[in-house]
Amino acid sequence: MKELLKDLNKAFENKIRLGIMSALVVNDHLDFMALKDLLGVTDGNLASHLKNLEKHKYIRFKKEFLDRKPNTKYAATPEGIKAFEKHIKAIEQLLK
C-alpha cells in the first residue's frame, strides 16, 4: 500500500486538474473555451488550475489569433502524459 501511495501525484488530486489532464491526454490540444465548456468551470477557476499544471511543466500552451480574437491552445507535455499515466496506474492498483 505504501508503495502505491507514493506514485499518487498531488498535481492531479484536484478534480479540475484531473479533468484537464484527462482531456489533454486524449486530444492533441484543446483551447481555453473548449476546456471551460467540457469541465463546466469559470474562467478564473480554469486559469488557476491551468497555471498550476504549467508550473509543473505538465502542459504547454500556444497563443494565436483567430479572426482577430486571442485564442490559447493547451496540450499535455510528454512529461505530463508520463506523470498522469503513473498517477492513474497507482489509482488502478489501489482499487484492486
Sequence and secondary structure as in RCSB ss.txt:
>XXXX:A:sequence
MKELLKDLNKAFENKIRLGIMSALVVNDHLDFMALKDLLGVTDGNLASHLKNLEKHKYIRFKKEFLDRKPNTKYA
ATPEGIKAFEKHIKAIEQLLK
>XXXX:A:secstr
 HHHHHT  GGG SHHHHHHHHHHHHSS EEHHHHHHHHT  HHHHHHHHHHHHHTTSEEEEEEEETTEEEEEEE
E HHHHHHHHHHHHHHHHHH 
